Amino acid sequence: MADGWISARAGSGIFVSDEAPRGRPHALAQFLTPAKTDSKARPLAITYGSVDDFPLVPWARIQSKIWKAGSTSALGDECDIGWPALRSAIAAHLNALRGIRCDSNRILIVSSTQSAIDLIFRAVAQAGEPILMENPGYPAARAAIRAHRLQEIVVPIDAEGISIAEGEMASPEARLAYVTPACQFPTCSVMSASRRRELLGWAERKDAFIVEDDWNSHAFFESNHPPDPLASTNPDRVFYIYSFNRIMFPGIRIAALIPPARFVDKMLKIRRAIDCFTNVANQMALEEFIRRGFLSGHMRASRLTNLARRAAMHRAVLAHMPDFVTVDPVQAGLHVVAELHQGADGPLAAKARRRGFDCSALSDFSLGTPSRQALLLGFAAFTNDVIERSVADLSRALFDEDCEPAALARA
Ligand SMILES: Cc1ncc(COP(=O)(O)O)c(C=O)c1O
């Protein structure tokens, strides 16, 4: 009120004053979902991993050991751009799990995939420059593209991932592409070997760069090993991102960014200009967590948990919605794409949300009209019982005309 933004009218209330600017929201705000007000996953949300099985006891012991040791290192005293021991541990981890061979000096520790993408665009992209982007695609990447005022060239996704031939046709001058090859968001398709070759060939031919978001490479069920990352084949053309926020828990705020060697110095300088480094005690704890095998143990265990939850989801969908949706049995990822036999996914997902489900539609992540209509049903954050009950209730809420809403209150 003192600044003149709001004014009081006696007897009627407090109002936004006529002087208050009524500009349009910042472009970024249009592409991000509203801030979450609670941290608990509502049934069938796709944005949560299985944090309930995270081994908190060893994590807490390691954290407490770090603080008890009384070293000033944990206070961030000597940490520049990333705790050196953590960078070495991540280099070994990525070598063993993802076949990436790289010197630890090439690894930058950042706080998220989002911050890595932002850093990459600052280092290599100019406003107005075209970038090939998966469609449907990851809204946080799309938000970064808009924030940097890049020109988004949408490239349709099919069962084999992005087709770079289509992207090249749409924008022959594009020199940048964002992709999620191990597990496409949100279709969960895995990029085929031939598409990988084409993408790398394009980058080489065009002197272009690929942003590889290697998320969910741990959520691969058909064999023990997800396909090799693009960065393991051509590290000079790929900015590789590997986030611990999803593999461990979102609050850890640690991700690794591996740029092509010639960009490391430039990116370190940019990083220094933004926020220098991420929480050091967490970095130290993660280093010990990796070194002592807790991370690989957790990844093995949560793969089994997710495998069981995924099977529960498939069973529930088959039991309760067989006439309405079909789920592809081979896709990767921590949610299933339940393709609708008929009708539009947007209104159906909106109806589900009104009934208390955190339900997303494939078209929520698409620009233009998507080639298929599907509901995205998350399973990683829920026990088998909750999955079974939620899918049954969701089916009643969406497809049963005589649905009794009281049953849904349990979900
Ligand atoms: C496509 C994709 N990439 C990366 C991430 C992890 O993001 P961050 O590291 O910013 O938490 C997510 C999280 O859901 C995602 O959907």
The ligand as a Tripos MOL2 file, in Angstrom:
@<TRIPOS>MOLECULE
LIG
   16    16     1     0     0
SMALL
NO_CHARGES

@<TRIPOS>ATOM
      1 C1         13.3430  -34.9820  -19.3800 C.3       1 LIG1
      2 C2         13.8860  -34.7380  -18.0040 C.ar      1 LIG1
      3 N1         15.1850  -34.4460  -17.8670 N.ar      1 LIG1
      4 C3         15.7370  -34.2390  -16.6450 C.ar      1 LIG1
      5 C4         14.9770  -34.3210  -15.4940 C.ar      1 LIG1
      6 C5         15.6560  -34.0640  -14.1640 C.3       1 LIG1
      7 O1         15.6500  -32.7060  -13.9900 O.3       1 LIG1
      8 P1         16.5040  -31.9270  -12.8850 P.3       1 LIG1
      9 O2         17.8800  -32.4600  -12.8910 O.co2     1 LIG1
     10 O3         16.4400  -30.4950  -13.3960 O.co2     1 LIG1
     11 O4         15.8020  -32.1120  -11.5990 O.co2     1 LIG1
     12 C6         13.6250  -34.5940  -15.5760 C.ar      1 LIG1
     13 C7         12.8060  -34.6760  -14.3460 C.2       1 LIG1
     14 O5         11.6740  -35.0460  -14.3110 O.2       1 LIG1
     15 C8         13.0490  -34.8080  -16.8630 C.ar      1 LIG1
     16 O6         11.7550  -35.0610  -16.9980 O.3       1 LIG1
@<TRIPOS>BOND
     1     1     2 1
     2     2     3 ar
     3     2    15 ar
     4     3     4 ar
     5     4     5 ar
     6     5     6 1
     7     5    12 ar
     8     6     7 1
     9     7     8 1
    10     8     9 2
    11     8    10 1
    12     8    11 1
    13    12    13 1
    14    12    15 ar
    15    13    14 2
    16    15    16 1
@<TRIPOS>SUBSTRUCTURE
     1 LIG1         1 GROUP 0 **** ****
